[in-house]
Amino acid sequence: MKGKVGFLIGAAVGYLFGTRAGRQQYEKLKQMGRSAWENPKVQERVAQAESKIGDVVREQGGQVTDKVAEMVKNRIGSPADERPASGSGRRSTTAQAPAEPQPNWDTPES
């Protein structure tokens, strides 16, 4: 019980200080992040990473596609008595309600 009370007090104090820092501190952090991202050295590293990732995708993309196609064929093509029983990792085929869109906090409302 003491742990829960301590946690709640800590959360309340953190919230209080966070709201006092407010929008100004958020904007300051956002600007610092943007300037770091726009740094030429950072952009050079990003370009290198993109190039390496592109190379790997080009080299192994076909293999991944083939494996996925094989797995789908095995799932679809297997007789019903050989398929795994429900609850063994298969997803339910029942329809689900679409998820509500999440708000985008980075853009101002118009």
N, C-alpha and C positions, 0 to 999 in steps of 0.2 A: 504494500500500500504506500509506503514512504517513497518508493521508486516512482510510482504513478504521480504522486503529488509533486515530487521534484521535477519530473518531466513536464507537467503542466505549467509549473511556475517558470521553468526555463523557456518553454514555448511562448508563454505570455510576455516575458521580458524580451525575448528575441523579436517577437512581433512588434512590441512597442518601439524598440530601437530601430527596427526595419522600417516602420512607417514614418519615423522621424527623419530618417535619412531620405526617404521618399523618392520622388521622381528625379530630383537633381542628382542623387547618387547613381540611380539607374542610368541616367543619360551619360554621366561621366564614365561609368563602366562600359557602356555601349560604344562610346566614342573611342575608348582605349582599345577595345576589341577590334573595332573597324580599322583603326590606324595600324594595329598589329597585322591584320589580314592584308592590308594594302602595302605592307612592307615588301620591297622587291626581293629580299632574301626568302621571305615566306612564300611569295608567289613562285619563285624559282623552285623551291622544294615541292610545292603543290604540282607544278608542271612535271617535275621528275616522277612524282608518284603516279600522276595520271598516265604518263607514258608507260611506266612499268605495268600498271594495271591493264592498260590497253593491250600491251604485248601478251600478257598472260591470258587475257580473254580471247584474243585472236588465236593463240596456240592451243588452248584447251577448251574453247567454246564448243567446238564440234563434239568432243568427247562427252561433255556434260549433256549436250542435247541428245546424243545417242543413248546415254544412260537413262535420262528422264523418259525418253520415248520407250525404251525397253521396259522400264518399271510400269509405265502406264499400260502398255500392252499386256504385261503379266497380270496386272490388276483387273483389267477389263476382260481379258481373254480366259481367266481361270473359271472353271465351273463353280456353281454356287456351293456345292458340298466341300470344295477345297478352299474356299475363302475363309479367312479367320473369323471366329465368332465375334459378335459385337462386344465392345469393351476391351478389345485387344489392340487398341491403337488406331482403329478406324474412326473417321469422323462421321457424325450423324448426317444423314441425307435429308433430314427434315428442314423445312424452310425456316429461316430466322428473319426477324425484323431487321431492316438495315440500320446500321449505327448512325447516330446523329452526328453531323459534322462538328469537328472540334474548332473552337475559336482560334483565330490567329492573333496573338498578342503583340506581334511585332509591327503590325500596320495600324495606323490610326483609323478610327471609324470615319466614314464620310458623311 
